Amino acid sequence: MDVSAATLWWVAAGVAVAAELATGTFYLLMVALGLAAGALAAHLGAGAPAQWIAAALVGAATTAAWHWKRARAPRSAPAERNRDVNLDIGERVQVAAWNPDGTARVQYRGTQWSARLQPGAAAAPGEHRVAAVEGNWLVLVPHSHP
């Protein structure tokens, strides 16, 4: 049985996609696009060197483009301060009084929580906003604080 060059390129592209699905390495999809370009070049009748050049150019260009796009994307906040990860961030709580060590007990979601002030925030009773959740501690800032 004679296997065409295009078939080999498509099989290689399929292996790259399967490897990406197994590992979660998105860059392998860019490599798979390069391998698909080699397959298309083979379908168009290009010789082996042209197929390799097409695969290399498309694979490198798509990898570079994806890397550039990711580098320019804004970084997300750490999980303990990211509302996309923890829906408690930004919620309001009432602080009746602060202890001398900068901690307090607050009623939140139907139970008592330990809370502490975010560094630099003023310890005054009243409405506060959850800035972070660190373990089972709420990190609070005054509600008017940015």
C-alpha positions in Angstrom: 0.0 0.0 0.0 1.4 3.4 -1.0 0.8 6.2 1.4 0.8 9.7 0.0 2.8 12.6 1.5 -0.4 14.5 2.3 -1.7 11.5 4.3 1.5 11.5 6.4 1.1 15.3 7.0 -2.5 14.9 8.1 -1.6 12.0 10.4 1.1 14.1 12.0 -1.3 17.0 12.4 -3.8 14.6 14.1 -1.1 13.4 16.4 -0.3 17.0 17.4 -3.9 17.7 18.1 -4.3 14.6 20.2 -1.1 15.5 22.1 -2.5 19.0 22.7 -5.8 17.5 24.0 -3.8 15.2 26.4 -1.4 17.9 27.7 -3.3 21.2 27.3 -0.4 22.8 25.6 -2.2 25.2 23.3 1.0 25.8 21.3 0.7 22.3 19.8 -2.4 23.5 18.0 -0.2 26.0 16.2 2.2 23.3 15.3 -0.7 21.3 14.0 -1.7 24.2 11.8 1.8 24.1 10.3 1.5 20.4 9.7 -1.8 21.0 8.0 -0.1 23.6 5.8 2.4 20.9 4.8 -0.5 18.6 3.9 -2.2 21.3 1.8 1.1 22.0 0.0 1.3 18.2 -0.7 -2.3 18.3 -2.1 -1.3 21.1 -4.4 1.6 19.1 -5.8 4.5 20.9 -4.1 7.7 19.0 -3.7 9.0 17.8 -0.3 11.2 20.9 0.3 8.2 23.2 -0.4 6.0 21.2 1.9 8.5 21.4 4.8 8.9 25.2 4.2 5.1 25.7 4.2 4.8 23.7 7.4 7.7 25.5 9.1 6.5 29.0 8.0 2.9 28.5 9.1 3.8 26.7 12.3 6.3 29.3 13.3 4.1 32.3 12.3 1.1 31.0 14.2 3.2 30.1 17.2 4.8 33.6 17.2 1.4 35.3 16.7 -0.2 33.4 19.6 2.8 34.1 21.8 2.6 37.8 20.9 -1.1 37.9 21.6 -0.7 36.2 25.0 2.2 38.5 26.0 0.0 41.6 25.3 -3.0 40.3 27.2 -3.5 41.7 30.7 -2.5 39.5 33.5 -5.3 38.3 35.8 -5.2 39.0 39.5 -4.0 36.2 41.9 -6.8 33.8 42.7 -7.2 35.1 46.3 -8.0 38.6 44.8 -9.7 37.6 41.6 -13.5 38.0 41.4 -13.5 35.5 38.5 -12.2 32.9 40.8 -13.7 33.9 44.2 -17.1 35.5 44.1 -16.7 36.9 47.7 -14.3 39.6 46.4 -16.1 42.9 46.3 -18.9 41.9 48.7 -19.7 44.2 51.6 -19.6 43.4 55.3 -20.2 45.4 58.4 -17.5 45.7 61.0 -18.7 46.6 64.5 -15.3 47.1 66.0 -11.6 46.4 65.3 -9.4 44.6 67.8 -6.1 46.4 68.7 -4.2 43.8 66.5 -6.1 44.9 63.4 -8.5 41.9 63.3 -12.2 41.6 63.7 -15.1 39.1 63.7 -17.7 39.8 61.1 -21.0 38.3 60.1 -20.9 37.1 56.5 -22.9 34.5 54.6 -24.7 33.5 57.8 -21.7 32.8 59.9 -18.9 34.5 61.8 -15.6 35.1 59.9 -12.2 36.3 61.0 -11.2 39.4 59.2 -8.2 41.6 59.0 -7.4 44.9 57.4 -5.6 45.2 54.1 -2.2 46.9 54.8 -2.5 50.6 54.6 -6.3 50.7 55.3 -7.7 52.6 58.3 -9.2 50.6 61.1 -12.6 52.2 61.5 -15.9 50.5 62.2 -18.5 50.5 59.5 -19.0 49.1 56.0 -16.1 47.4 54.4 -15.4 45.5 51.2 -13.8 42.1 50.8 -10.5 42.7 49.0 -9.2 39.1 49.2 -9.9 35.8 50.8 -6.8 34.2 52.3 -7.6 30.8 53.7 -10.5 31.4 56.1 -9.7 35.0 56.6 -11.4 37.9 54.9 -9.1 40.8 54.0 -11.1 44.0 54.2 -10.8 47.6 53.0 -13.1 50.4 53.9 -16.0 50.6 51.4 -15.0 54.0 50.1 -11.4 52.8 49.5 -10.6 52.3 45.8 
